[in-house]
Amino acid sequence: MNTRGVPRRWVWLLFSTAVLLSSAHIWLRVRRQAVIQRPVPKWDRQTMSPPTGQANPREWQPVSPSVLAAPATVRSGWVRTESGAALAEARVCLLGTDVGSSKSACSLTDAAGRFTLDDEFDTSPILLASREGYVPASRRVGARSANDPIVLVLREGGVRITGTVQDALGGPIVGAWLSATETGGGYRAVAVSDAAGDFRLDVSHAVQIVVASAEGYSQQRLPVPAPAAGIAFVLAAASSVIGSVVALDSREPVANVEIHLRPMSSFSMAPPVERTRPDGTFSIQNLAPGAYVLQALSSHGRGEDRLIALGPAQVAGPVEITLRPAARLQGTIVVQGAPCPRGNVYVTGAVQASASSNDQGHVVLDGLPPGHYDVNVSCDGALPQIEPVDVELPSAARVWSLQSGLEVSGLALTPEGAPVVGATIEVTPSGERPDRAGTQCLTDDRGAFSCRGLVGGDYDCTVGPGLPPRSNSLHIMLTDRAQSGVLLHTHAEGAIHARLQGPRGLDLGALVVLARQEHGAPVSGELQGDVFVFEPVAIGSYEIVVESGTADPAHGQRVNVTRSGEVVETSLLVPKADVLSGRVVDDSGQGVPDAWVVATGTSAYGRASAPVMTGASGDFSLSGLMPGRYHLEASTGQGEVRLEDVSSDAKNVTMKLSTFGSLTGSLTDAVGDRVDDFVVTYEGSQSTGGQVMGSRGVWSLPWLPPGTYALSARARAGSCKQRVELSAGSSLQVALQLEPPRQR
């Protein structure tokens, strides 16, 4: 390898990365062979429980290979029910504070509900207890010197998430680490996949953010409404990006710069934000294959956006990003003098950016090029505010004082007069073209609500969320004072439970089951185990159908909800799952390996299947599809393709990849001089869009799918717009010239 002209630290970093990847590959091969040759497993990775007949659960603690060698502290205690009874065979784990980290120590409680664990963590770990049928409980434990017994109380009502973890070719991944957190944060459950790649998580009845990871693979994160079954995680061989950030003038390394990596495809997830080290370098690991936009932001600078294409197990870089002077816009959102903890600031100008407020109402937006911006400030329950701001170097902190506006308050009750708890109250402006915004709020445990942030005018109030509404619409008129005493009554409501019957093998995560009425919008069911639950639904007659993109009455089941509180049980016969197969090829007809392929139902309710990756010859196979029509999409770092209206049982489908092209060009001012610093925004005909920084009159947009693009350039000297047509695999040069700014 020729290293001439490459800084020594990059030679060393590349060498170290290669050694680490090689060592990890050898370790994985040895570990896989050891798993295959082991005749009797030492512990069950699915249940994280000891094999039958093993008396001491402490003998099977799964601890990651990176466990620390410091002396352990013994953590002991009991797991009990709310009534104080001992809970045997509950799983208790010590976990690190980083969600997704696989460092753990686990054990099962004995007949008396007692557990004992060795704590080998540097910092205060989290203690988590779970058991089937119970809501998990967790708490942070103190320093190692604290050995007081701990009591964890589990209450009944827990549900389960089950599924599989596979590699890109459909093979099971053994020992994958899974963690579930609720949307508010904090561990709710952990699990390890077994020899078949299967896992199960015991969680609370709520939307869980489930993260799957395995050594040598990219990480995948999915929102899962619990309970759920058949959740499929597909992990690809991990890639990485390395680079550095240097100052514009001095070329010195810049530390503590935020590095953002935004995937251009829905097949990949954005990794956590990294920061540059003291020597200005950064490294982003565990990335899935695909195209990404790399961005560097700090309180005093902004780097040019860089587009990165990654293949499986690839190290991209070193990438050098030049940090140009930029400003920080910061301020505090207050409503009637009190800080707003749920506010947002959205700015448009040379760039577009947004940020949310913290508990003290404080908002920070870094990396804004100096110039004029429109700042939109909002807060739940307050009137929004838009103000023009000239961002300069340096910029002063601001205070955005919002008015609470008018208020609508009242009660939401059932037909029997019971409070409707946790319902969404929707206040919508009346009229065809309202010139004002509506708002939403939630009812409390008394059914009371208070919706703020309104201006005078006519409104319609309903109990929601969504369509059809849960109540009749109540019309109100706001003048210059609040409206109180609003009384909303829900319709008489029941529930429908539709259990799936018939052949197994359907991808349940992509399945949509609807309850249709003769009039009104259909209701989508929530998957709980192998049952689709519709709750609440208004009294009436429904047809329960599996949505497949085609009108097939054979999949329907007629049910009637006749009285308030009734739960109607029904079964739903589903057909045998289809398999859709084909091949992804390039312009020359050669197979394209390592491309992501996904199928999405053609109807308005269609959901995406679990993605698969093409093999060495570009072949793919999507199994578990409900019979019907689908849109097929394939994406890789070199191009993408979409096929419309494909049958679920189609074979030998050929997907010809549209190779990415590129747009590059120049920007001059009104007299023909090159513009030093500017931003080019692009919006494509295929929902592709974004923005890049340019300097010294030059800009570049590589890796764009073919299509029509609307380009706009902004700088202090003015702005301009132009539309261009980009063909597959082409490189188009575009000359842009600014128009002088209009006088305000």
SULTA-V535514 format. One record per residue. N is the residue number from 0. SS is DSSP state (@ for helix, = for strand, . for the rest). Layout:
n:N ss:SS
n:N ss:SS
This chain:
n:0 ss:.
n:1 ss:.
n:2 ss:.
n:3 ss:.
n:4 ss:.
n:5 ss:.
n:6 ss:.
n:7 ss:@
n:8 ss:@
n:9 ss:@
n:10 ss:@
n:11 ss:@
n:12 ss:@
n:13 ss:@
n:14 ss:@
n:15 ss:@
n:16 ss:@
n:17 ss:@
n:18 ss:@
n:19 ss:@
n:20 ss:@
n:21 ss:@
n:22 ss:@
n:23 ss:@
n:24 ss:@
n:25 ss:@
n:26 ss:@
n:27 ss:@
n:28 ss:@
n:29 ss:@
n:30 ss:@
n:31 ss:@
n:32 ss:@
n:33 ss:@
n:34 ss:@
n:35 ss:@
n:36 ss:@
n:37 ss:.
n:38 ss:.
n:39 ss:.
n:40 ss:.
n:41 ss:.
n:42 ss:=
n:43 ss:=
n:44 ss:.
n:45 ss:.
n:46 ss:.
n:47 ss:.
n:48 ss:=
n:49 ss:=
n:50 ss:.
n:51 ss:.
n:52 ss:.
n:53 ss:.
n:54 ss:.
n:55 ss:.
n:56 ss:@
n:57 ss:@
n:58 ss:@
n:59 ss:@
n:60 ss:.
n:61 ss:.
n:62 ss:.
n:63 ss:.
n:64 ss:.
n:65 ss:.
n:66 ss:.
n:67 ss:.
n:68 ss:.
n:69 ss:.
n:70 ss:.
n:71 ss:.
n:72 ss:=
n:73 ss:=
n:74 ss:=
n:75 ss:=
n:76 ss:=
n:77 ss:=
n:78 ss:=
n:79 ss:=
n:80 ss:=
n:81 ss:.
n:82 ss:.
n:83 ss:.
n:84 ss:.
n:85 ss:=
n:86 ss:.
n:87 ss:.
n:88 ss:.
n:89 ss:.
n:90 ss:=
n:91 ss:=
n:92 ss:=
n:93 ss:=
n:94 ss:=
n:95 ss:.
n:96 ss:.
n:97 ss:.
n:98 ss:.
n:99 ss:.
n:100 ss:.
n:101 ss:.
n:102 ss:.
n:103 ss:=
n:104 ss:=
n:105 ss:=
n:106 ss:=
n:107 ss:=
n:108 ss:.
n:109 ss:.
n:110 ss:.
n:111 ss:.
n:112 ss:.
n:113 ss:=
n:114 ss:=
n:115 ss:=
n:116 ss:=
n:117 ss:=
n:118 ss:=
n:119 ss:.
n:120 ss:.
n:121 ss:.
n:122 ss:.
n:123 ss:.
n:124 ss:.
n:125 ss:=
n:126 ss:=
n:127 ss:=
n:128 ss:=
n:129 ss:=
n:130 ss:.
n:131 ss:.
n:132 ss:.
n:133 ss:=
n:134 ss:=
n:135 ss:.
n:136 ss:=
n:137 ss:=
n:138 ss:=
n:139 ss:=
n:140 ss:.
n:141 ss:.
n:142 ss:.
n:143 ss:.
n:144 ss:.
n:145 ss:.
n:146 ss:.
n:147 ss:.
n:148 ss:.
n:149 ss:=
n:150 ss:=
n:151 ss:=
n:152 ss:=
n:153 ss:=
n:154 ss:=
n:155 ss:=
n:156 ss:.
n:157 ss:.
n:158 ss:=
n:159 ss:=
n:160 ss:=
n:161 ss:=
n:162 ss:=
n:163 ss:=
n:164 ss:=
n:165 ss:=
n:166 ss:=
n:167 ss:.
n:168 ss:.
n:169 ss:.
n:170 ss:.
n:171 ss:=
n:172 ss:.
n:173 ss:.
n:174 ss:.
n:175 ss:.
n:176 ss:=
n:177 ss:=
n:178 ss:=
n:179 ss:=
n:180 ss:=
n:181 ss:=
n:182 ss:.
n:183 ss:.
n:184 ss:.
n:185 ss:.
n:186 ss:=
n:187 ss:=
n:188 ss:=
n:189 ss:=
n:190 ss:=
n:191 ss:=
n:192 ss:.
n:193 ss:.
n:194 ss:.
n:195 ss:.
n:196 ss:.
n:197 ss:=
n:198 ss:=
n:199 ss:=
n:200 ss:=
n:201 ss:=
n:202 ss:=
n:203 ss:.
n:204 ss:.
n:205 ss:.
n:206 ss:=
n:207 ss:=
n:208 ss:=
n:209 ss:=
n:210 ss:=
n:211 ss:=
n:212 ss:=
n:213 ss:.
n:214 ss:.
n:215 ss:.
n:216 ss:=
n:217 ss:.
n:218 ss:.
n:219 ss:=
n:220 ss:=
n:221 ss:=
n:222 ss:=
n:223 ss:=
n:224 ss:=
n:225 ss:.
n:226 ss:.
n:227 ss:=
n:228 ss:=
n:229 ss:=
n:230 ss:=
n:231 ss:=
n:232 ss:=
n:233 ss:=
n:234 ss:=
n:235 ss:.
n:236 ss:=
n:237 ss:.
n:238 ss:=
n:239 ss:=
n:240 ss:=
n:241 ss:=
n:242 ss:=
n:243 ss:=
n:244 ss:=
n:245 ss:=
n:246 ss:=
n:247 ss:.
n:248 ss:.
n:249 ss:.
n:250 ss:.
n:251 ss:.
n:252 ss:=
n:253 ss:.
n:254 ss:.
n:255 ss:.
n:256 ss:.
n:257 ss:=
n:258 ss:=
n:259 ss:=
n:260 ss:=
n:261 ss:=
n:262 ss:=
n:263 ss:.
n:264 ss:.
n:265 ss:.
n:266 ss:.
n:267 ss:.
n:268 ss:.
n:269 ss:.
n:270 ss:.
n:271 ss:.
n:272 ss:.
n:273 ss:=
n:274 ss:=
n:275 ss:.
n:276 ss:.
n:277 ss:.
n:278 ss:.
n:279 ss:.
n:280 ss:=
n:281 ss:=
n:282 ss:=
n:283 ss:=
n:284 ss:=
n:285 ss:=
n:286 ss:=
n:287 ss:.
n:288 ss:.
n:289 ss:=
n:290 ss:=
n:291 ss:=
n:292 ss:=
n:293 ss:=
n:294 ss:=
n:295 ss:=
n:296 ss:=
n:297 ss:.
n:298 ss:.
n:299 ss:.
n:300 ss:=
n:301 ss:=
n:302 ss:=
n:303 ss:.
n:304 ss:.
n:305 ss:=
n:306 ss:=
n:307 ss:=
n:308 ss:=
n:309 ss:=
n:310 ss:.
n:311 ss:.
n:312 ss:.
n:313 ss:.
n:314 ss:=
n:315 ss:=
n:316 ss:=
n:317 ss:=
n:318 ss:=
n:319 ss:=
n:320 ss:=
n:321 ss:=
n:322 ss:=
n:323 ss:=
n:324 ss:=
n:325 ss:.
n:326 ss:=
n:327 ss:=
n:328 ss:=
n:329 ss:=
n:330 ss:=
n:331 ss:=
n:332 ss:=
n:333 ss:=
n:334 ss:=
n:335 ss:.
n:336 ss:.
n:337 ss:=
n:338 ss:=
n:339 ss:.
n:340 ss:.
n:341 ss:.
n:342 ss:=
n:343 ss:=
n:344 ss:=
n:345 ss:=
n:346 ss:=
n:347 ss:=
n:348 ss:.
n:349 ss:.
n:350 ss:.
n:351 ss:=
n:352 ss:=
n:353 ss:=
n:354 ss:=
n:355 ss:=
n:356 ss:.
n:357 ss:.
n:358 ss:.
n:359 ss:.
n:360 ss:.
n:361 ss:=
n:362 ss:=
n:363 ss:=
n:364 ss:=
n:365 ss:=
n:366 ss:=
n:367 ss:=
n:368 ss:.
n:369 ss:.
n:370 ss:=
n:371 ss:=
n:372 ss:=
n:373 ss:=
n:374 ss:=
n:375 ss:=
n:376 ss:=
n:377 ss:=
n:378 ss:=
n:379 ss:.
n:380 ss:.
n:381 ss:.
n:382 ss:.
n:383 ss:.
n:384 ss:=
n:385 ss:=
n:386 ss:=
n:387 ss:=
n:388 ss:=
n:389 ss:=
n:390 ss:=
n:391 ss:.
n:392 ss:.
n:393 ss:.
n:394 ss:.
n:395 ss:.
n:396 ss:.
n:397 ss:=
n:398 ss:=
n:399 ss:=
n:400 ss:=
n:401 ss:=
n:402 ss:.
n:403 ss:.
n:404 ss:.
n:405 ss:=
n:406 ss:=
n:407 ss:=
n:408 ss:=
n:409 ss:=
n:410 ss:=
n:411 ss:=
n:412 ss:=
n:413 ss:.
n:414 ss:.
n:415 ss:.
n:416 ss:.
n:417 ss:.
n:418 ss:=
n:419 ss:.
n:420 ss:.
n:421 ss:.
n:422 ss:.
n:423 ss:=
n:424 ss:=
n:425 ss:=
n:426 ss:=
n:427 ss:=
n:428 ss:=
n:429 ss:.
n:430 ss:.
n:431 ss:.
n:432 ss:.
n:433 ss:.
n:434 ss:.
n:435 ss:.
n:436 ss:.
n:437 ss:.
n:438 ss:=
n:439 ss:=
n:440 ss:=
n:441 ss:=
n:442 ss:.
n:443 ss:.
n:444 ss:.
n:445 ss:.
n:446 ss:.
n:447 ss:=
n:448 ss:=
n:449 ss:=
n:450 ss:=
n:451 ss:=
n:452 ss:=
n:453 ss:=
n:454 ss:.
n:455 ss:.
n:456 ss:=
n:457 ss:=
n:458 ss:=
n:459 ss:=
n:460 ss:=
n:461 ss:=
n:462 ss:=
n:463 ss:=
n:464 ss:.
n:465 ss:.
n:466 ss:.
n:467 ss:.
n:468 ss:.
n:469 ss:.
n:470 ss:=
n:471 ss:.
n:472 ss:.
n:473 ss:=
n:474 ss:=
n:475 ss:=
n:476 ss:=
n:477 ss:=
n:478 ss:.
n:479 ss:.
n:480 ss:.
n:481 ss:.
n:482 ss:=
n:483 ss:=
n:484 ss:=
n:485 ss:=
n:486 ss:=
n:487 ss:=
n:488 ss:=
n:489 ss:=
n:490 ss:.
n:491 ss:.
n:492 ss:=
n:493 ss:=
n:494 ss:=
n:495 ss:=
n:496 ss:=
n:497 ss:=
n:498 ss:=
n:499 ss:=
n:500 ss:=
n:501 ss:=
n:502 ss:.
n:503 ss:.
n:504 ss:.
n:505 ss:.
n:506 ss:.
n:507 ss:@
n:508 ss:@
n:509 ss:@
n:510 ss:.
n:511 ss:=
n:512 ss:=
n:513 ss:=
n:514 ss:=
n:515 ss:=
n:516 ss:.
n:517 ss:.
n:518 ss:.
n:519 ss:.
n:520 ss:.
n:521 ss:.
n:522 ss:=
n:523 ss:=
n:524 ss:.
n:525 ss:=
n:526 ss:=
n:527 ss:=
n:528 ss:.
n:529 ss:.
n:530 ss:=
n:531 ss:=
n:532 ss:=
n:533 ss:=
n:534 ss:=
n:535 ss:=
n:536 ss:=
n:537 ss:=
n:538 ss:.
n:539 ss:=
n:540 ss:=
n:541 ss:=
n:542 ss:=
n:543 ss:=
n:544 ss:=
n:545 ss:=
n:546 ss:=
n:547 ss:.
n:548 ss:.
n:549 ss:.
n:550 ss:.
n:551 ss:.
n:552 ss:@
n:553 ss:@
n:554 ss:@
n:555 ss:.
n:556 ss:=
n:557 ss:=
n:558 ss:=
n:559 ss:=
n:560 ss:=
n:561 ss:.
n:562 ss:.
n:563 ss:.
n:564 ss:.
n:565 ss:.
n:566 ss:=
n:567 ss:=
n:568 ss:=
n:569 ss:=
n:570 ss:=
n:571 ss:=
n:572 ss:=
n:573 ss:=
n:574 ss:.
n:575 ss:.
n:576 ss:.
n:577 ss:=
n:578 ss:=
n:579 ss:=
n:580 ss:=
n:581 ss:=
n:582 ss:=
n:583 ss:=
n:584 ss:=
n:585 ss:.
n:586 ss:.
n:587 ss:.
n:588 ss:.
n:589 ss:.
n:590 ss:=
n:591 ss:.
n:592 ss:.
n:593 ss:.
n:594 ss:.
n:595 ss:=
n:596 ss:=
n:597 ss:=
n:598 ss:=
n:599 ss:=
n:600 ss:=
n:601 ss:.
n:602 ss:.
n:603 ss:.
n:604 ss:.
n:605 ss:.
n:606 ss:.
n:607 ss:=
n:608 ss:.
n:609 ss:.
n:610 ss:.
n:611 ss:=
n:612 ss:=
n:613 ss:.
n:614 ss:.
n:615 ss:.
n:616 ss:.
n:617 ss:.
n:618 ss:=
n:619 ss:=
n:620 ss:=
n:621 ss:=
n:622 ss:=
n:623 ss:=
n:624 ss:=
n:625 ss:.
n:626 ss:.
n:627 ss:.
n:628 ss:=
n:629 ss:=
n:630 ss:=
n:631 ss:=
n:632 ss:=
n:633 ss:=
n:634 ss:=
n:635 ss:=
n:636 ss:.
n:637 ss:.
n:638 ss:=
n:639 ss:=
n:640 ss:=
n:641 ss:=
n:642 ss:=
n:643 ss:=
n:644 ss:=
n:645 ss:=
n:646 ss:=
n:647 ss:.
n:648 ss:.
n:649 ss:.
n:650 ss:.
n:651 ss:.
n:652 ss:=
n:653 ss:=
n:654 ss:=
n:655 ss:=
n:656 ss:.
n:657 ss:=
n:658 ss:=
n:659 ss:.
n:660 ss:=
n:661 ss:=
n:662 ss:=
n:663 ss:=
n:664 ss:=
n:665 ss:=
n:666 ss:=
n:667 ss:=
n:668 ss:.
n:669 ss:.
n:670 ss:.
n:671 ss:.
n:672 ss:.
n:673 ss:=
n:674 ss:.
n:675 ss:.
n:676 ss:=
n:677 ss:=
n:678 ss:=
n:679 ss:=
n:680 ss:=
n:681 ss:=
n:682 ss:=
n:683 ss:=
n:684 ss:.
n:685 ss:.
n:686 ss:.
n:687 ss:.
n:688 ss:=
n:689 ss:=
n:690 ss:=
n:691 ss:=
n:692 ss:=
n:693 ss:=
n:694 ss:=
n:695 ss:.
n:696 ss:.
n:697 ss:=
n:698 ss:=
n:699 ss:=
n:700 ss:=
n:701 ss:=
n:702 ss:=
n:703 ss:=
n:704 ss:.
n:705 ss:.
n:706 ss:=
n:707 ss:=
n:708 ss:=
n:709 ss:=
n:710 ss:=
n:711 ss:=
n:712 ss:=
n:713 ss:=
n:714 ss:=
n:715 ss:.
n:716 ss:.
n:717 ss:=
n:718 ss:=
n:719 ss:=
n:720 ss:=
n:721 ss:=
n:722 ss:=
n:723 ss:=
n:724 ss:=
n:725 ss:=
n:726 ss:.
n:727 ss:.
n:728 ss:.
n:729 ss:.
n:730 ss:=
n:731 ss:=
n:732 ss:=
n:733 ss:=
n:734 ss:=
n:735 ss:=
n:736 ss:=
n:737 ss:.
n:738 ss:=
n:739 ss:.
n:740 ss:.
n:741 ss:.
n:742 ss:.
n:743 ss:.
